[in-house]
Amino acid sequence: MSEMTPFDISMLRHLEREVQYYLHIDMQTGDKPVDIKQNLERSRQEVKRFIRQLREEGKDVRTPNI
C-alpha cells in the first residue's frame, strides 16, 4: 500500500471539517437552515466516497489527526 499524498490528507481533513461544521449547526437549538440535514448527509457521503476512492487506488487510509 502506498501512503496518502499531502493533497489527499488535506482533502480528507477538509471533508471531515465540513462534516463537523454541519453537525455542529444541526445540534444547535434555535433557527437553522432548512437544508442542514441534507448538507450533513451529503458531506458524510463525500467523506465515504473519497476514502473508498483512496482505498481503490491502494492507498493506506488512516484518518489523520484533525
Secondary structure, DSSP 8 states (H G I E B T S, - for coil): -EE--HHHHHHHHHHHHHHHHHHHHHHS-S---TTHHHHHHHHHHHHHHHHHHHHHTTEE------
